Every structure is written in C-alpha cells, then in structure tokens.
C-alpha cells in the first residue's frame, strides 16, 4: 500500500496515511475529521552512498540496511 501525505484544508493539519489500492475508502483528517484534503507531492527518498558504495538494500545484493523490519543480519557498512 502506498503512503500518502495530506494537509487538511479545515484545520491545516498535515498527516500521512496508507491508502489501499484495492478498497476505496474516503480519507479523513485524524485531527478534525475533515474530508477536504490536499494531497501533497511526495518525492522518493534519495539513496545513501557510503565510501563510494551504492545505497544499501534488503534484496540481498548489497549490505543489510539495518532497519528493524529487515530480515538480513549484520550492520550496514
């Protein structure tokens, strides 16, 4: 599920929410319940480069990322 960022037009609260691509559910502001939202433009996170090596990943073809959800063991190099 993609993660989207919204700003509520009513209370100007900015929040992120996971949006299912299979089920259409109206997104509402968690602070005021407002339905008038502006979806913000998200940019991909830049990959990090360490000592001239490419960004780490969890696919198995690079050093482990060290994220809690990563199933690979070891510290990123």
N, C-alpha and C positions, 0 to 999 in steps of 0.2 A: 504494500500500500504506500502510495506517495505521501510525503509530509508537506503540507501547505501552510503558509503563513498568511494570516488575515489581520486587518485592522477594522474595528467596529466603527461605523460612521456615527453611532449614537453616543458612545462613551469614550471613543478613541483608544480603547484597549487593544493591544497587539498580542496575538496568540498564535500558536502552531497547533495543527491537528492532523491526524492521519485520516485520509479520505479513501474509502473503498472504491475500487473501480467496478465492482460487481453489483453493489447495492447503492441506490441513490438515496441518500439521507441529507436533509437540509442541514447546513452548518449554522450554528448559532453562537453568539458571543457567550463564553462561560461566565463573564462578569455581570452582564445586564440582560442576557437572553435575546439581544437584538439580532435581527436577521439581515439588516442592511450592512453588508461587509464588502470591503475592498480586498481582493486577493493580491498580495504583494508578489513581485517578481523575485524568484529565488535564483541564486547562482550556484553552480556546482562548487563544492569545496576544492581548493587547489591541492594538488598532491604535494607532499613534502619531499624534499631531496636532502639526503644525509650523506655527506662526504662524497658527492658526485654520483651516488647510487639512486636509482629510481624510488618512487614512493613505495612504502610497504603495502602489503595487501593480504587478504585471507584466502586467496585462491591456491596458494601452495607454491607459487613460482617466485616468491620474494620472502624477505624476512617476516616473521609474525608481527602483527600490528600492536599487540599488547592490549587490545581492547577487552573489556570483561566478557563480551559475547563471543570473542574469537576462540575457536576450539584449538588453535595451534599453541603449542608451548614455547616458551623462550622469551627473551627480551628483544625489542627492536634494536637493530644495530645502527 
